[in-house]
Amino acid sequence: MILSDREIRAALDRDAMKITPLPQASAWSSTAIDLTLDRELVRLKAPLIAGVPTPVSPAESGYRFDLLIRESGEQITMSSSGHVFESGSFLLAWTTEKLQLPHRSRLAARVEGKSSLARLGIGVHVTAPTIHAGFGFKQGDPGYVGSPLQLEMWNCGPLDIKLLPGMPICQLIVELVDGTPEKGYDGRFSIQGPRQVQA
Ligand SMILES: Nc1ccn([C@H]2C[C@H](O)[C@@H](COP(=O)(O)OP(=O)(O)OP(=O)(O)O)O2)c(=O)n1
């Protein structure tokens, strides 16, 4: 079941979830909240071995997503004038807002695109919209407010698009989990964010 704006507000009020900073009134719609683009971006480049671009295999043992980014990601920090997202290119990006969904709250979420950007050919994830119950929650760390959502951004449209820090970039849809999950999400992502990318 998808939560309405009222139900999301009630969940925030009783600390059943956290969004930090809280999106402004214009970001809210009936069943989704717009989240905004952080200024840190990463462009992936093929790792070079002896000067030769080398394919990477997520199936290899020892594979760690954050290490891959560290080894082959070029960090871009957007200034207020933004970043030109070239037609045909791909970027990793993050939301400005941090999200926390303690798994006891029986809330999960999905991150989805905005149709205004989709009409220009901009996508914000690559078949990975799932935000698990327990995301952004650290047991025994009440001061931790959550983690940014990672966006896998592609521009398959014909236009180069200027991205600006703080622009509405995606929508968060919050869903009620039927039953209490046995397992919390303590995934590697839950402590990942743009600022951990740098070596
Ligand atoms: N576009 C997305 C999709 C997911 N997530 C976060 C929330 C999810 O709870 C977590 C894990 O997502 P997946 O289960 O889709 O990823 P993996 O199966 O690869 O798991 P992991 O990242 O734990 O290795 O990543 C995110 O920040 N941005």
The ligand as a Gaussian input file, in Angstrom:
#p B3LYP/6-31G(d) Opt

LIG

0 1
 N       18.368000       3.656000      -6.759000
 C       18.631000       3.192000      -5.530000
 C       18.291000       1.885000      -5.191000
 C       18.620000       1.422000      -3.928000
 N       19.248000       2.239000      -3.059000
 C       19.603000       1.780000      -1.712000
 C       18.362000       1.409000      -0.927000
 C       18.336000      -0.081000      -0.932000
 O       17.765000      -0.537000       0.279000
 C       19.802000      -0.428000      -1.073000
 C       20.065000      -1.745000      -1.757000
 O       19.425000      -1.754000      -2.994000
 P       19.351000      -3.105000      -3.849000
 O       18.832000      -4.219000      -3.017000
 O       18.620000      -2.807000      -5.106000
 O       20.900000      -3.333000      -4.165000
 P       21.762000      -4.667000      -4.093000
 O       20.882000      -5.879000      -4.237000
 O       22.867000      -4.487000      -5.031000
 O       22.241000      -4.659000      -2.574000
 P       23.455000      -3.936000      -1.840000
 O       23.472000      -2.517000      -2.275000
 O       23.105000      -4.092000      -0.399000
 O       24.650000      -4.652000      -2.278000
 O       20.370000       0.608000      -1.838000
 C       19.569000       3.531000      -3.414000
 O       20.137000       4.282000      -2.621000
 N       19.260000       3.995000      -4.656000

